[in-house]
Amino acid sequence: MPRRARHLIPTQLPRRGEVVAAFAVLVLLAHLLFAQLTFVLAVVFAAVSKTSRWRLWWLAVPAAAGLGWTLAIGPRAAAAGLAAGPAQILAYLDGGHPLSRLLHPRGAFAGVGGWLPRQFPLALIAAAAEAALVGWLDWVHTDEWAVRPPRPGALAAVRGALARRTTSAGVVVTRDGCVLGVAPGSGARVVLGWPEIAGGVLVTGADARTLAVSSLQVAHAALRRRKPLIVLDLSRDGALAGVLGAACAATGTPLWEAVEAEDGRWLGPAPDETLLARVVRERSAVLLSLRTQDVAAQVCAGILALGADVRRIGADGDGLVWLYGYEPAPSEPLAGLAGSLVAGGAAAGLPVLVTTTSPRAVADLAGLVSVVLVHRLADPATADILAARTGTKLVPAGWSAREWTATVPPAAAVQPSVAMHPGTAMSPATGMQPAAVMPPAAAVPSAAAMGYAGFSQPPAGMAPGAVMHPGAAMWPAAAGQPGVAIPHVGAMPAAASAALSAAGLVPAPAVSARTLLSLGPAEFVLTVHSPRYRLVKLGRAVPARLPRGAMP
């Protein structure tokens, strides 16, 4: 369940406002008597934290400065400097009638220019601690969904600049994956691992050029790792040939090229099973420029046969199949083969990278791949499908219309007796569509306490041996959940639905459809479902320059 706001002084306490006001006055008087400079610095630090939205760790900087200052002049001198002002004020108040002294407080602060600066060493430490306490209290008093995200600081900016520079220079290969870009919030590189790619990758958005750049990043990394690369170019514009040729030349990878002519003949070697097997065996690359979906379906069938042969001998293809410009038509045979290619390629070690702008392709394949990379979308129905794939979190019922545009089915749309298969979510524009795989650890309140056997068990009608990802999207019948990712289920237990309804929570995508429709030119959202759930809510693509010369 998402964290609710808590108050150290219970809100039900009688005269709570008077108690809080009295406590605030006592704190103010204590600072005026004993820690004048600490109060001023604490107010400044708290204001900086509030306006900048930096993480509270930044307060370690003034605290470290104060500690170093204290050690430099000696702890005894620092303590004497801190105590000089309070000693003078107390001596002034003790020198006459307290009331008359309080009515004329100017004398208590005489010579403030001499003793106030001496408080700096220890005041920096105390003020940083007080500002951190104020920030923590503000966090505790705010509902989880209402907490504003922290703003990137100087460290994130420097880290991001270094990551962009190294990536744009051509460093796209990591120890276990490839670099897609940079996360602006932390400055860290956004890395996609080969175990994650093994389940298939879907790259989609409205701008074909942007999708090609992101997809080429993965293909380039595969070439650098000497993985066999089979590319099916369905775009018919021929632009991919030059870029892929440069990448192969830069990495020293032999490239076979075959082009389907207008009369159906092949310009170059025919892409039969012998050629495909040779590419895998020699760990080279092949580019097949296709004009018709019938021929593309034949090539896909050949790749499926190759995968079956690889599995038969117990080998791992350790390669990548890139389906570029995939735009399926309802009556074409390629539309059905693409899903089989994704599933068969994952089993044979030949995962499929699908690059498409087609809403139909997204609807067909989004629930089959383990990785979805989304650039700016133009189709609201597609945005609904992919928003559901990002995960589910809980938000207050009143926030769903204001903050989230993803559609949530009404109570009547999902009956408690209806089993929703994992991987599906309801969208009014598209009906039942592939949905998100959620992390099992983030399930809604205590499944065991509700008497539910587990969120990741398959529905009763599921075939034996079928794989059910432990995070398929779930939409309760009456209420949902914000902020917290929850797993895919068959039918939601009535107890869970009642608990969420009582808490006033409704489900919303971890990344809203509105966000997917308004991404910037180089921004993307990355969702990984296997081998474990991972979500990058916002990344910025960094195109990598091809290295000069062949690899040694």
Buried (B, 14 or more C-beta within 10 A) or exposed (E): BBBEEEEEEEEEEEEEEEEBEEEEEEEEEEBBBBBBBBBBBBBEBBEBBBEEBBBBEBBEEBBEBBBEBBEEBEEEEBEEBBBBBBEBBEEBBEEEEEEEBEEEEEEBBEEEEEBBEBBBBBBBBBBBBBBBEBBEEBEEEBBBBEBEEBEBBEBBEEBBEEBBEBBEEBBBBBEEBBBBBBBBBBBBBBBBBBBBBBBBBBBBBBBBEBBBBBBBBBBBBBBBBBBBBBBBBBBEEEBBBEBBBEBBBBBEBEBBBBBBEEEEEBEBBEBBEEBBBBBBEEBBBBBBBBBBBEBBBBBBBBBBBBBEBBBEEEEEBBBBBBBBBBBBEEEBBBBEBBBBBBBBBBBBBBBBBBBBBBBBBBBBBBBBBBBBBBBBBEBBBBBBBBBBBBBBBBBBBEBBEEBBBBBBBEBEEBEBEEBBBBBBBBBEEBEEBBBBBBBBEBBBBEBEEBEBEEBBBBBEEBEEEEEBBBBBBBBBBBBBBBBBBBBBBBBBBBBBBBBBBEBEBBBBBBBBBBBBBEBEEBBBBBBBBBEBBBBBBBBBBBBBEBBEEEEE
